[in-house]
Amino acid sequence: MSNIPLYQEMRQKAGPLWQDIFTHAFVVGIGDGSLSWDRFEFYLKQDYLFWIDTCSSRDFLDLSDGLIGKMNAHSGGESAHRKEHLYRLYESSTRFEYLFFDMSWKKEEGPASRRT
């Protein structure tokens, strides 16, 4: 059984996927200022304003930190099978994060954007 908290264990296991996110052309372009204006504008129209309003507040950050703390506190006795299941859920959400940036890079709309 690992002595590191479950969140850190999952984060390390998903390291290659996170590396794909950090090196994605869209993310690199935002970071170094080389992202074209049309891609940045598309990104803004898609989800950025939602994320800013929802996910950058102190309340959201406190909630997120609290949930990670609870997950770590209550996962000590989890079986390897259960931890693998939890990791698969974490991995899926991380893949969605990658796809979000990839869709912005390709200027693709998601299903929610097509609703009328």
Helices and strands as residue ranges (DSSP letters): H 6-13, H 15-22, H 25-32, H 37-43, I 44-48, H 49-55, H 58-74, H 80-106, G 111-114
